[in-house]
């Protein structure tokens, strides 16, 4: 379900945030690029989950109208 995906993505984001906080003082440019890439992947996943959730709500609305 989309809701489960969203919670999984939020858990991934929390883990990444903790990792960034732990290593930010020693991070080099390459590590920062990896983190940025991971953040963009999480945002993309979140967007896809939100689209799926929106589609499900639209289908629910359509079925309630009938």
C-alpha positions, 0 to 999 in steps of 0.5 A: 500500500502507498501508506506503507511505502510512505512510512518506509521512505520516512524511515529511510530519510530518518536513517540518512539524516542520522548518518549525515548528522554523525559524519557531517564534520568529516564528510568530503565532497564525494560523500556529500554527492552520495548523500545528495543522490540518496536524498533525490532518490528518496524524494522521487520515491515519495513522489511516486508513493504520493501519486499512487495514494492520490490515484487510489483516493480518486478511484475511491471517490469515483466508486462512491459517486456511483 
